[in-house]
Amino acid sequence: MQNILKNALTHGKSQISLALFQTGGAVCFRCENDVEHPEEIDIEQVFSRFYKADSARTRVSSGLGLSIAKGLAEKMNGTITAALQDDRFAVELRFPEAKDTHGEGEPKKPDK
């Protein structure tokens, strides 16, 4: 999540919204920000190593943050997607809901 938040803070224009929610057996985190030049963003490339939108080249950025986030999400059985609608750029992480291993979901111990 750190790389996703850093991306929004570095490349976002002025507004960021964050959401954490459950849906369809998954836990999701969504980070959305406004962008100044949406036409410069190639949504198909944002998770590629070293990708930078044209206006981002003037800022300090390696172009690795979202690529690293994608690799980590996949290693943890999650997915990461990006969307661009008008001047809003969003990145969403999804992970399968963990099974309850404590409390009611804990296996019952046999009676003695």
PyMOL commands that set and color helices and strands:
alter all, ss='L'
color gray80, all
select helices_A, chain A and resi 2-11+38-40+54-58+65-75+103-105
alter helices_A, ss='H'
color red, helices_A
select strands_A, chain A and resi 16-23+26-34+79-85+88-96
alter strands_A, ss='S'
color yellow, strands_A
deselect
rebuild
show_as cartoon
